Amino acid sequence: MVVIGGGLGGCAAALTAQRAGVEVEILERMDSLAGVASWTGQLLTWILRQEAKLMGGGAADIVHLMESLAIHVTPEFDVPKGNVTFDVTRIEAGLRHLVEGAAIKVRYRSRVVDVEMEGNKMVAALLEDGTKIKGDAFVDATGRTGGVEWCEKLGQGCVQCMLKCTVFGDRVPISTKAGVPDREEKWNYFPMPLIAMESLSSEVRNKIEGTPEGYSYHPIPGELLERDFTNDWRRPDRPVTKRIKSNVPGMLEVVHVPFAKCTLNLPLKYWRQIPGFENAWLVQPLSADGETVGTGFCAQREKTMRVTGLANLFAGGLRSGRYTAFVEVMMAGDLAGHNAARHARGKDLVSYPSSTLVGFFLNEINTECTPNEWHGPLLDDTRYYAKGFSTTDYGEIRERVVASGWLGALGRKLA
Ligand SMILES: Cc1cc2nc3c(=O)[nH]c(=O)nc-3n(C[C@H](O)[C@H](O)[C@H](O)COP(=O)(O)OP(=O)(O)OC[C@H]3O[C@@H](n4cnc5c(N)ncnc54)[C@H](O)[C@@H]3O)c2cc1C
């Protein structure tokens, strides 16, 4: 089985498939695993984390890893957040130990640029250097960043600079190469810049580092709050930030990951007008003037994660839906990996039970999207409250998983 993309979605898929007993190989275009997760450190959605652990796929291992790297844990979790902030500088190494330790072969610097098909069956992935990698089943876990033409099209900077794309080449979505067009092309500005802690004043640093829950709030000067930033961007027709909006009025929200992760896009010169940020240095995005973009390309898929109309290509991670947060992305990878293994072994495919939160989210919410609807992380989507999924009772969550027959289901070797 071949997994294309070594981000969280691809690693979860590979770990799960390997548990099912098939031989797995990951093809990754860069020299490292973890994808965009190597910069982003808030582990959200407590309920889903418990389901991942109970079902026992690769996502469970990665959640354990993230929890072991925690810098902050919200003591009384806010339903459904249950927030852990982990050290993003250690996630790649941890993931590499996990994946390589499970005897999964990873080919780094191996960018897939095309596919070989026999009818609706994918038979091989073709690397940039002409190497042909054959498989019985494939997972497209190529994420939804870039390529560089999108940075140009949308502004001056993009999330994809997190992925070293200029050096290693652009992302190539595999399902489109296999002949199935993406569900849509959509983008939004994604305010998640990272600032080097060392560049901030000691007063601000102490406040950020000293906060037990990982969040801190810093006053924004009145002139910035009043400013219209439209003409400060390269594309005034698409201003990244027109006016500052913030969850806590007048305050900048900073998350300690351990960079200072801020929920606001501003050109560098304006960052430096915030008290304590006078020498602020942006670590991400490195390009241009502090603008980050998220794109919304995703594969058409069935509830089993199989790409619509194809026999043996599955979509995992961000490729499989318009969600964003780690656990849902990894659980989508788990199912893609599990079903790719089932396909390789000639077994019927399965989908998550809709009586579980992950099933409700992946089966009911994320298949029926209207073209202009953007689905964010589960925690921003309150539809599951009405279905009674919101709980802090571990026993209740376990009972749901047990009743659905999915306890340990992703951790078992296929007969
Ligand atoms: C700025 C930012 C902040 C975020 N913050 C959080 C957060 O705090 N909490 C949270 O839960 N989520 C957060 N997210 C979302 C989360 O990081 C992602 O949803 C998740 O990491 C995506 O994983 P993925 O494996 O699907 O995709 P990616 O991480 O994009 O991985 C795809 C991989 O595929 C590789 N690839 C692409 N094309 C090819 C090819 N043709 N051949 C070989 N390899 C290829 C890429 O190099 C990459 O390694 C954030 C995202 C961003 C962008």
The ligand as an SDF file (V2000), in Angstrom:
LIG
                    3D

 53 58  0  0  0  0  0  0  0  0999 V2000
   -1.1650   28.0660    9.9250 C   0  0  0  0  0  0  0  0  0  0  0  0
   -1.8840   26.8470   10.4100 C   0  0  0  0  0  0  0  0  0  0  0  0
   -2.1820   26.7000   11.7550 C   0  0  0  0  0  0  0  0  0  0  0  0
   -2.8820   25.5690   12.2030 C   0  0  0  0  0  0  0  0  0  0  0  0
   -3.1040   25.3830   13.5500 N   0  0  0  0  0  0  0  0  0  0  0  0
   -3.7120   24.2490   13.9760 C   0  0  0  0  0  0  0  0  0  0  0  0
   -3.8650   23.9900   15.3610 C   0  0  0  0  0  0  0  0  0  0  0  0
   -3.3900   24.7260   16.2080 O   0  0  0  0  0  0  0  0  0  0  0  0
   -4.5730   22.8820   15.7430 N   0  0  0  0  0  0  0  0  0  0  0  0
   -5.0750   22.0000   14.8310 C   0  0  0  0  0  0  0  0  0  0  0  0
   -5.7140   21.0200   15.2290 O   0  0  0  0  0  0  0  0  0  0  0  0
   -4.8770   22.1870   13.5050 N   0  0  0  0  0  0  0  0  0  0  0  0
   -4.1890   23.2870   13.0620 C   0  0  0  0  0  0  0  0  0  0  0  0
   -3.9800   23.4820   11.7340 N   0  0  0  0  0  0  0  0  0  0  0  0
   -4.4180   22.4510   10.7980 C   0  0  0  0  0  0  0  0  0  0  0  0
   -3.4870   21.2550   10.7780 C   0  0  0  0  0  0  0  0  0  0  0  0
   -2.1590   21.6700   10.9070 O   0  0  0  0  0  0  0  0  0  0  0  0
   -3.6820   20.5030    9.4600 C   0  0  0  0  0  0  0  0  0  0  0  0
   -5.0630   20.2000    9.2860 O   0  0  0  0  0  0  0  0  0  0  0  0
   -2.9370   19.1860    9.3680 C   0  0  0  0  0  0  0  0  0  0  0  0
   -1.6210   19.2970    9.8470 O   0  0  0  0  0  0  0  0  0  0  0  0
   -2.9580   18.7360    7.9020 C   0  0  0  0  0  0  0  0  0  0  0  0
   -2.3830   17.4890    7.7370 O   0  0  0  0  0  0  0  0  0  0  0  0
   -2.3650   16.7480    6.3210 P   0  0  0  0  0  0  0  0  0  0  0  0
   -1.5020   15.5680    6.5120 O   0  0  0  0  0  0  0  0  0  0  0  0
   -3.7320   16.5100    5.8340 O   0  0  0  0  0  0  0  0  0  0  0  0
   -1.7390   17.7870    5.2810 O   0  0  0  0  0  0  0  0  0  0  0  0
   -0.2590   18.4230    5.2060 P   0  0  0  0  0  0  0  0  0  0  0  0
    0.2650   18.7150    6.5400 O   0  0  0  0  0  0  0  0  0  0  0  0
   -0.3670   19.5250    4.2050 O   0  0  0  0  0  0  0  0  0  0  0  0
    0.6280   17.2510    4.6130 O   0  0  0  0  0  0  0  0  0  0  0  0
    0.6510   16.9060    3.2510 C   0  0  0  0  0  0  0  0  0  0  0  0
    2.0000   16.3130    2.9400 C   0  0  0  0  0  0  0  0  0  0  0  0
    1.9870   15.8310    1.6100 O   0  0  0  0  0  0  0  0  0  0  0  0
    3.1980   16.1590    0.9780 C   0  0  0  0  0  0  0  0  0  0  0  0
    2.9420   16.1670   -0.4700 N   0  0  0  0  0  0  0  0  0  0  0  0
    2.1140   16.9900   -1.1590 C   0  0  0  0  0  0  0  0  0  0  0  0
    2.0920   16.6740   -2.4670 N   0  0  0  0  0  0  0  0  0  0  0  0
    2.9340   15.6140   -2.6040 C   0  0  0  0  0  0  0  0  0  0  0  0
    3.3180   14.8180   -3.7200 C   0  0  0  0  0  0  0  0  0  0  0  0
    2.8170   15.0520   -4.9290 N   0  0  0  0  0  0  0  0  0  0  0  0
    4.2020   13.8110   -3.5220 N   0  0  0  0  0  0  0  0  0  0  0  0
    4.7080   13.5570   -2.2800 C   0  0  0  0  0  0  0  0  0  0  0  0
    4.3500   14.2880   -1.1810 N   0  0  0  0  0  0  0  0  0  0  0  0
    3.4720   15.2920   -1.3410 C   0  0  0  0  0  0  0  0  0  0  0  0
    3.5560   17.5090    1.5620 C   0  0  0  0  0  0  0  0  0  0  0  0
    4.9340   17.8050    1.4210 O   0  0  0  0  0  0  0  0  0  0  0  0
    3.1360   17.3320    3.0200 C   0  0  0  0  0  0  0  0  0  0  0  0
    4.1570   16.8340    3.8300 O   0  0  0  0  0  0  0  0  0  0  0  0
   -3.2800   24.6000   11.2660 C   0  0  0  0  0  0  0  0  0  0  0  0
   -2.9750   24.7370    9.9070 C   0  0  0  0  0  0  0  0  0  0  0  0
   -2.2650   25.8630    9.4820 C   0  0  0  0  0  0  0  0  0  0  0  0
   -1.9510   25.9770    8.0220 C   0  0  0  0  0  0  0  0  0  0  0  0
  1  2  1  0
  2  3  1  0
  2 52  2  0
  3  4  2  0
  4  5  1  0
  4 50  1  0
  5  6  2  0
  6  7  1  0
  6 13  1  0
  7  8  2  0
  7  9  1  0
  9 10  1  0
 10 11  2  0
 10 12  1  0
 12 13  2  0
 13 14  1  0
 14 15  1  0
 14 50  1  0
 15 16  1  0
 16 17  1  0
 16 18  1  0
 18 19  1  0
 18 20  1  0
 20 21  1  0
 20 22  1  0
 22 23  1  0
 23 24  1  0
 24 25  2  0
 24 26  1  0
 24 27  1  0
 27 28  1  0
 28 29  2  0
 28 30  1  0
 28 31  1  0
 31 32  1  0
 32 33  1  0
 33 34  1  0
 33 48  1  0
 34 35  1  0
 35 36  1  0
 35 46  1  0
 36 37  1  0
 36 45  1  0
 37 38  2  0
 38 39  1  0
 39 40  1  0
 39 45  2  0
 40 41  1  0
 40 42  2  0
 42 43  1  0
 43 44  2  0
 44 45  1  0
 46 47  1  0
 46 48  1  0
 48 49  1  0
 50 51  2  0
 51 52  1  0
 52 53  1  0
M  END
$$$$
